[in-house]
């Protein structure tokens, strides 16, 4: 895929994990993520874009805003699941894919979405999905 457009936002959440593998993270704790969403396309649309950057940034901000300052353990959509960085990447990618499918982001030739959540300057996770 020769063309990509990336927009960035951030979010701050609270959550806890279930399972001995998570050690002290089993207790309620906060996490701040820098969120990158990359839209990929093999071809540009008639206007010469992958997506409208302003619309993509607004959609990402709306999605992260709905999670920011929330205790994810209390949200029904995450009941019974560990809200790991990887799970959150997929959640955001799927919500962005819904926006692309609805035509909310302009463009029209988006083939893929990759979402990366940076936990720090030395650790991050990503999820990529085809459309």
N, C-alpha and C positions, 0 to 999 in steps of 0.2 A: 504494500500500500504506500504509494509515493507521497500522499498528502496527509498531514495531520495538523490539527489545531488543538491547542491545550489552553484551558482556563484553570484558574486556581482560586481556592477559598480556604477557609479553615473552620474547625468546629471544636467545641469543648464539651465533653460528655462525662457522665459518671456511670460506672458499671462494676460488676463483680463477675468472677468466673467460678464455675463448678469443676472440680477435679484437682487432685493432688499435684498434677503437672504444673499448675499455675501458682503454687506456693502462696506467698503473701497476697498475690493478686486475686485470691479468692475473696478477700475482704473488699468492701466497697472502696473504690478509688476513682480518681479523675484522670482523664486523658485529653490531651490537646493534639489535634492532628492538622497538618497542612494537607489539603486535598487537591490533587491534580486530576482533571478529567480530560482525556485526550480522545478526540474524535478523528477517525481515519476514513479515508476515501480513496478509491482508485482513480476517480475522475472528479473534477470540479463541476459545480452546477453551471447554469447559464450565466450567473452573475460572477463566476470565477471564485466561488468559496466552497469550503467543506460544510461549514455552518456559519451562521451569523454569530460573531464573537460576543456581542452584547447580549443576545438572547441566551447563548450557552452559559455565559457568566451568571446571568440572572436566574436561570434554571438551577444551576449548581448552588447558588446562594440560597435559593428557596428550599432546596433539598437539605442542605447542611443546616440551614436555619431551623428546620423542623426538628432536628436532633440536638441542636446546641442547647446547653444548660438543662438537659434532660437526664434523668436516671434511666438508662436504657433497660434496666432490669424491670422497670414498671410498665414498659410499653408492650401491649398485647402481641404485636408483630414479632417480638423477640422472645416470647414466652418459651421457656425450656431450651433456649439456645445460648451458647456462649457468644457474646458479641465481640469476638476477636477482631483484630484489624482486618483479617481476610474476609470475614463475614460482612463487615461494614463496607468494604470495597465492593463486594458483589451487590449489596443492597443499594448503594448509590448508583452503580452502573445500571442496574435493572430499572431504577426510577428514571435515570437519564434516557435509557432506551425507550421507555414509554413516551417520553417527551418527543424524541425523534420520530417515533411511529405516528404520533399525533400531528406532526408537522410544526411543532412549536419552536423549533430552532432554526428554521430556514434551511438553506442548503437543499439537500434532497438525495445526495449520493453517499450518505454515511454508511460504511460497511462494518465499522467496529467502534467500540468504546472501550477504553482502558482507564481504570481509576486506580490511582496510587494514593495511599494514606501514609504520610511521613510522620512517624511517632517521634522522631528526633533527627538530628543531623547524621546519625549513623545507623538508623533502622527504619525500614519501611516495607510495605507489602502492596501488591498490585493484583488486580483482577481484570482480565480482558475477555470481552464477549463479542461475538459476531452478531450482526443484525441481518 
